[in-house]
Amino acid sequence: MGTGLELDTRSKLLEAAVVQFGKFGFAGTSVRKIADEAGVNHGSIKYHYSSKDELWRAAVAYLYKLLEEAVHQDEAGWENMSPREQIVNSATNYIRFSARHPELSRIIFFETMHESERLDWLVENFIRPYTSRAIARAALAQEQGVYRADVSPMYLQYINITAAKNIFLIAPQIKRAFDIDVFDEDEIERHIEAVLKITLLPDEKETSVSAKPGTRDISEKTTRKKISS
């Protein structure tokens, strides 16, 4: 009968792998660094994972599982939402996931820069199926009047995810340039609001209100003040 220690060590290694691969990519990470990050014996990696490659794949699969859970966490209630509300909900959840787990975008970025068998595996097992579903959903949302209809759904999807997650990829740059921490909860909410305003067609209910003078978003003023100071 297991003591649970093996599972605990395996979990520690997986979490450490996410951190290390997210910071340095596959090539820049060693099993020793992962073991040190996890605070476990170096030899335990071979016991739980046959190789660094297997551990990398486990880390990617784990992050995609978290992504699916995050984006669809409110799916049971989507039937009671309008098409626009559904998109707002899933996009908001995606952005919050990207802020909590920027490692996934970083890992994908590392592999995209250096084509490899890992990229082929990523595309086949996760990127293509996940993105294909998202493109189909974007196309449906175009038909429902949530997005512009005169843009390719594929380009629309990639524009959406780039707008949603890239700010967290370049967080160190923004911190140094403007002293803004994009992982701050208030900044995440401002980012969500900005992305939705830019990517979605105006809501007819809100258009008349936003057109009135003096209704400019206070958060935009705050952000500009931070940037100019």
C-alpha positions in Angstrom: 0.0 0.0 0.0 1.4 3.4 -1.0 2.3 6.0 1.6 1.5 9.0 -0.5 5.1 10.1 -0.5 5.7 9.0 -4.1 2.7 11.0 -5.2 3.9 14.1 -3.3 7.4 13.9 -4.8 5.9 13.4 -8.3 3.7 16.5 -7.8 6.6 18.5 -6.5 8.7 17.6 -9.6 5.8 18.4 -11.9 5.3 21.9 -10.4 9.0 22.5 -10.4 9.2 21.5 -14.1 6.5 24.0 -14.9 8.5 26.7 -13.3 11.8 25.8 -14.8 10.6 25.1 -18.3 8.5 28.3 -18.2 11.6 30.3 -17.3 14.3 28.7 -19.4 12.6 26.5 -21.9 13.5 22.9 -22.6 17.1 23.5 -23.7 17.9 25.8 -20.8 16.6 23.5 -18.1 18.3 20.5 -16.5 16.9 17.7 -14.4 19.2 18.9 -11.7 17.7 22.4 -11.7 14.2 20.8 -11.6 15.1 18.6 -8.6 16.7 21.5 -6.8 13.5 23.6 -7.5 11.4 20.7 -6.1 13.7 20.2 -3.1 14.0 16.5 -3.8 16.8 14.1 -4.5 18.1 14.3 -8.1 17.7 10.5 -8.6 14.0 10.7 -7.8 13.3 12.2 -11.3 14.3 8.9 -13.1 12.1 7.0 -10.6 9.0 9.1 -11.5 9.8 10.2 -15.1 11.9 8.3 -17.5 13.5 11.4 -19.0 13.6 15.2 -19.1 11.5 14.9 -22.3 8.8 12.9 -20.5 8.7 15.4 -17.6 8.4 18.3 -20.1 5.4 16.6 -21.8 3.8 16.0 -18.4 4.3 19.6 -17.5 2.6 20.7 -20.8 -0.3 18.3 -20.4 -0.8 19.5 -16.8 -0.9 23.2 -17.9 -3.4 22.4 -20.7 -5.6 20.6 -18.2 -5.6 23.6 -16.0 -6.4 25.8 -19.0 -9.4 23.7 -20.1 -10.7 23.7 -16.5 -10.2 27.5 -16.2 -11.8 28.5 -19.5 -14.8 26.1 -19.1 -15.3 26.5 -15.3 -18.7 28.3 -15.9 -19.8 26.3 -18.9 -22.8 24.9 -17.1 -24.2 28.3 -16.9 -23.5 29.3 -20.5 -27.0 28.2 -21.7 -28.5 31.0 -19.6 -26.1 33.6 -21.1 -26.3 35.5 -24.3 -23.7 34.7 -27.0 -21.8 37.9 -26.0 -21.9 37.0 -22.3 -20.5 33.5 -23.1 -17.6 35.0 -25.0 -17.0 37.6 -22.3 -17.0 34.8 -19.7 -14.6 32.5 -21.5 -12.3 35.3 -22.5 -12.1 36.6 -19.0 -11.3 33.2 -17.7 -8.6 32.7 -20.3 -7.0 36.0 -19.4 -7.0 35.2 -15.7 -5.5 31.8 -16.4 -2.8 33.4 -18.5 -2.0 35.7 -15.6 -1.8 32.8 -13.1 0.1 30.5 -15.5 2.2 32.4 -17.9 4.5 29.4 -18.1 2.3 27.7 -20.8 2.6 30.6 -23.2 6.4 30.8 -22.5 6.9 27.1 -23.1 5.0 27.3 -26.4 7.0 30.4 -27.4 10.3 28.7 -26.7 9.4 25.7 -28.8 8.0 27.9 -31.6 11.3 29.7 -31.9 13.2 26.5 -32.2 11.3 23.9 -34.3 11.6 20.4 -32.9 9.8 17.2 -32.4 8.4 18.7 -29.2 6.7 21.4 -31.2 5.2 18.7 -33.5 4.0 16.9 -30.4 2.6 20.1 -29.0 0.7 21.0 -32.2 -0.7 17.5 -32.7 -1.8 16.8 -29.1 -2.8 20.3 -27.9 -2.4 23.3 -30.1 -4.3 22.1 -33.1 -7.3 20.5 -31.3 -7.6 23.3 -28.8 -7.3 26.1 -31.4 -9.6 24.4 -33.9 -12.3 24.3 -31.3 -11.7 28.0 -30.5 -11.7 29.0 -34.2 -15.1 27.2 -34.6 -16.4 29.1 -31.6 -15.1 32.4 -32.9 -16.8 31.7 -36.3 -20.1 31.0 -34.5 -19.7 34.2 -32.4 -19.2 36.1 -35.7 -22.5 34.8 -36.9 -24.1 35.8 -33.6 -22.8 39.4 -34.0 -20.3 39.3 -31.2 -17.2 39.7 -33.5 -16.8 41.4 -36.8 -17.8 39.0 -39.6 -15.4 40.3 -42.3 -12.3 38.7 -40.6 -11.0 35.2 -41.0 -11.9 33.2 -37.9 -8.4 31.8 -37.7 -6.8 35.3 -37.7 -9.5 36.5 -35.3 -8.6 33.7 -32.9 -4.9 34.3 -33.0 -5.4 38.1 -32.6 -7.6 37.4 -29.6 -5.2 35.1 -27.8 -2.2 37.4 -28.6 -4.0 40.4 -27.1 -5.1 38.3 -24.1 -1.8 36.7 -23.1 1.2 38.6 -24.5 1.2 41.3 -21.9 2.1 38.5 -19.4 4.9 37.2 -21.6 6.6 40.7 -21.6 5.8 41.5 -18.0 9.5 42.2 -17.1 9.6 44.8 -20.0 6.5 46.6 -18.8 7.7 46.6 -15.2 11.1 48.2 -16.2 9.6 50.6 -18.7 6.5 51.8 -16.8 6.9 50.3 -13.3 3.6 48.5 -13.7 3.1 45.0 -12.5 0.7 43.3 -14.9 0.1 40.5 -12.5 -1.4 42.9 -10.0 -5.1 42.0 -9.6 -6.2 45.6 -10.5 -4.0 45.6 -13.6 -5.4 42.2 -14.7 -8.9 43.6 -14.5 -7.9 46.6 -16.5 -6.3 44.3 -19.1 -9.5 42.2 -19.3 -11.6 45.3 -19.8 -9.2 46.6 -22.5 -9.1 43.4 -24.5 -12.9 43.0 -24.5 -13.3 46.6 -25.6 -10.9 46.1 -28.5 -11.9 42.7 -29.7 -15.7 42.6 -29.3 -18.2 44.6 -31.3 -19.9 47.3 -29.3 -22.8 46.1 -27.2 -25.9 48.0 -28.5 -27.0 48.5 -24.9 -23.8 50.2 -23.9 -23.2 52.2 -27.0 -25.6 55.0 -26.1 -24.1 55.2 -22.6 -20.5 55.3 -23.7 -21.2 58.0 -26.3 -22.2 60.4 -23.6 -19.6 63.0 -22.7 -17.6 62.6 -19.4 -18.0 58.8 -19.3 -14.3 57.9 -20.1 -13.2 55.0 -18.0 -11.3 56.1 -14.9 -9.0 53.1 -15.1 -7.7 54.4 -18.4 -6.9 57.7 -16.8 -5.1 55.9 -14.0 -3.0 53.8 -16.4 -2.0 56.9 -18.4 -1.0 58.7 -15.3 1.2 55.8 -14.2 2.8 55.7 -17.7 3.5 59.4 -17.8 4.8 59.7 -14.3 
